């Protein structure tokens, strides 16, 4: 446990240093290449895959064996470069959530009374994979992944074209004891969900709540492709002005996790596909403390939130771009428009 705490403190210091670096989605290739340049030949071989490798789609959010080197393999310089890349790929809000989720691994290890040598819960057990050659002129991507975090980024011609699927989870949802008691990494996701739910009148609630019992996890899991779920719930157009405002605040909590250039484009795309056609659906308890689930979905978007495990103190959230996860749509257009003559 002492070693784990020291390891986490080392990483925390690095996170603090890097937090001062301005985030920009446009310099990701540069930061990715700086990271790769710090690696030994062996680590670089582990970290880098062809852009077309099936591993790019092999995403998950549970504690499993993963490809790509982890922070356990990195020295301080390598950790610094890795976190700099992560920091540039997210907004301040998203980066703080990711850091908070990593920190929960230390808390979880203590709660589960795991032995010091047991690395099942470990703030250093987060992996980095680079797909293709980071470039401002070609396609490439990268992934940051470990327990309760799976962040997938795709870039084309120096522009971040996809930041989904993205998964943020929190166990415990609220820390109930110790120095970090009261910490709630995904607090707004929970509070705004209940605020919107409890603003509904009886008729609206009947349309929104599709089951008295919440599903045991996000329904789409770690599927390669996600699609609209049924029943869809209440439409945005059926909400009053106050409810619409809460809805948009809740939507922002998810979309604003990304680097600003990308989040603005993603939000614009969601609105263009029809803001009135967005739906909000709920299952489970109407109050915190018992299992509950909600989703927001529309033509281009699916957001799922689930809090049922560990006595309903274990949150899973995911955002899927139904047309462009892993950059599918943009990259398809890119390949179709390329000159194939040699």
N, C-alpha and C positions, 0 to 999 in steps of 0.2 A: 504493500500500500504506500509506503514511503517513496519507493522508486516511482510509482505511478503518479503520485502528487508532484514529485520533482519533474517528471517528464511533462506533466500537464503545465506546470508553472513555466517551464522552458518554452513551451508552445505558446502560452499566453503572452509572454514577453514579446515573442515574435509577432503575434497577432496585433499587439498594441503598437509596435513599431510600424508595421505595415499599414495599420489603420489610418495613418497620417498621409498615405499616398493617395492622390486623387484617383477616383475610379473613372475609367473610360473604356467603353466596349471596343473602341477603335484600335487600341494598342495591344489587344490580346495576343496577336501573333508574335509581337516583339517580346512580350512577357513570357509566352510559352517557350520561345526559343532561348530566352535567358535561363528559364528553368531547365530545359533540356541540356544546355551547355554546362550546367553545374554537375550533371550526373556522370558517373563512371560509365564505361561501355556496357557493363553488365546491367546496371540500373536503367540505362537508356533503352536497352533491348527489351527489358521488361515493361517499360513505360509506353513504348511507341508501337502502334499498330497501323496497318494500311487503312486508309479511310473507308474502303469497302469491306473491311473485316466484319464478320457477324458479331464480334465482341462489342461493337459500338452500340448494338441494340440490347445487349445482355445486362440490363439495368435491374437493380434490386435495392431494397431498403432494410433488409433484415441482416443480422450478424452471420454472414457466410464467408467461405473462402473466396477471395477475389483476385483477379489478375491486376497487374499494375502494381508498382511499388507503393508502400505505405510510409507514413511519417516515422514509423519505427526504423525504416531503412535510411532516413535522411539525416545529414548533419545540419548544423544551424543555417549555413548558407543555402542549402537545398530547401529546407523548410521555409526560409524567408522568401525564396523565389516562388515556391509553390503557393504560399499564402498570398503573395502579391498578385499572382494570376487569378486566384479565387476572388480576391478583393476587387479586381478590375472587372470581373464577370457579373458582380452583383451590385445592388444599391447598398447604401449604408444600412438600411433596414434589413435587407436580406442577409448581409454579412453578419450583422449582430445576431440574427436568429441562428445562422449556421454555427457561429462561435458558441452560442448558448447551448445548442444541441450537443455539440462536441463536449462541452463541459459537463453535461449531464451524465456522460459515461463514467466519470469519476464518482459521482453521487450514486449511480446505479450499482457500481461495483461494491460500494460500501453497504448499500441497502441489502444487496443479495449476499453479503458476507463472503465474498469470493477471496480466495487465497491470493497473496501478492503475485505469484507466478502465473496466475490465471489471467489470460489476456482476452477473454471473451468480451468483457467490457473494458474498453481501452481508448482514451482520447487520442492516441497515436495511431489507432487502427483505421485510418482513413486513406483511401487509395487514389492515385491519379493515373489516368490513362490519356494519352494523346493519340488522336486518329489522323493520319496523314502528316504532311509537313506543314507546320504553321506558316502561313503565307498571307500577304496582303493582296495576292492576285488569284489564288486558287481556293479550293474548298478544303476545309480541315475542321476538326472538332476536338473536344476534350470532355472528360468526365471527372467529377469529384464525388467520391462515394464511400460510404461506410454505414454504420448503424444509424438509421433514421435520417439519412441524407443521401439523396441521389440527384445530382445536378448535372444536366447534360446540355452542352453548348455546341452549336454548329455555326461555322462562319464561311462566308463566300465573298471573295474580293475585298477583304478587309472589313466587312460588315457582319455583325452578329445577326444571323437570320433566324435562329431558333435557340430558345433557352428551356425547352420542354422535351420530354417530361421532367418535371421538377417535384421532388418529394421532400417535405419537411415533417419530421415527427418529434414527439416529445414524451419521454418516459423518465420520471413521472411528469404528468401534465402540470401538476402543481407540487413543488417540493414540500413535504409535510413536516420535515424535521431537520435539525442541524444548522450549520452556518448559513446555508442558502434557503432556509425555510421561507416559503411564500413565493419563490421564484416560479414564474409561469412564462415559459419561452413563447408559446403560441397563445398568449392571452387575448389579443384582439380578435383572432380567429374564432375563439370561443364566445367572448362577450358580445360581439356584434352579431353573431349567429343567433344567440338567444334574444338579443334586443329586437332584431327583425322579426323573429318568430312571435314574440310576445306583444308586438305591435299589431298583429293581425286580428281582425274581428272573427267571429265564429264561422261565418261563411268562407272567409279567406283561409282560415286554419284548416277547415275540412278539405279544401282543395289542395293545400300544401302538404299536410301530414299524411303520408301514404301507408304508414305502418306504426303500430304501437310499440313494436320492438325494433331496435336498430340492428342493421346488419353487423356481423362480427368484425368487419374490417372494410376498408374502401373496396368497392365492388370490382373495379377494374384491375386491382392488384398491380402486377408489374407487366401487364400485357404489352406486346409490341405495338399494337394499335388500339386506341380506345374509340368508343362510339357513344352516341346518345343513349341515356338510360331511361327506362320507363318504370313507373309513371313519371311524368315530367314536372308536376307540381304547378304552382301558380305563376302566371306570366307577369313580367315587369309592368306591362301596361295596365294590369288590374290592381296595382298598388296606388295608394294615395301619395301626395307629395312628400310627406314625412317618411313614409316607408321606402319610397324611391331613393331618398337621400341616404338612409341607412344601408340599403342594398348597394349603392355605389361606393359607400365607405367600406363595406365588406369586400367588394370586388377589388378595390384599391389595395387592401391589406395583402392580397395575393399577387396582383400584377406589379405592385411597386417593389417587390423583392428583387426584381431584375435591374440591371444597369439601365439608367434613365433613357438612353437612346432606344434600347429595345422595348422597354415597358411602354413608352409613348406610342411606338408603332403597333405593338400588340393591342393596346387599349383602343387605338384608332381602328384597327381591324375588327375588333369585337363590336364596336359601335356601328361600323359600316355594315356588318353582317346582320344588324338589326337589334338594337338595344331593347326594344319593346318585346322582342321574341325570346329574351333571356328568361329562364325559369328558375324558381327556388323551390326545392322539395326537402321535406324533413321526415325523419323516422325516429321513434323512440321517445324518451322522456322530454317533457316540456320544461323541466328545471334541471340545473346542473346537479351532479351527484349520482345520476343514473345514466345508463347507456343512451347515447344520442348520436345522430348522424344527419348531415345535410349535404346538399349538392346545389351548385349553380351550373346551368348548362344552356348552351345555345348552339347555333350552327358551327361556330368556330371554337367553342370553348367547353371544357368540362372541368369543374373543380369539385373535389370530394373532400369531406371532413368526417372523420369517425373517431368517437371516444367511447369505447366499450370495454376495452381490456383493463386488467389490473384494477378492478372495482371502479371502472369509468374514470381512471386517472392516467390515461395513456392515449395520446392524440396522434392520429395519422392524417396528413393532408397531402393532396396531390393536385397539380395543375397539368392539364393536357390540352394541347392545341390540336383540335380534331382534324385539321387540314395539314398541319405542318410540324408535327412532332419529329424531332431529329432533322428538321429542315427538309422533310420529304417533298413538300410542294415546291418550294423555291429551287431546290437542287434538281428536281425533275425538269422544271422549266429551263434551268441552266444547261442541263445535258441535251435537251431537245433542240436548244438554240445554238449549240456549238457547231462549228464548221468541222465536219468529219472528213473533209478531203485531205489527202496527204500528198 
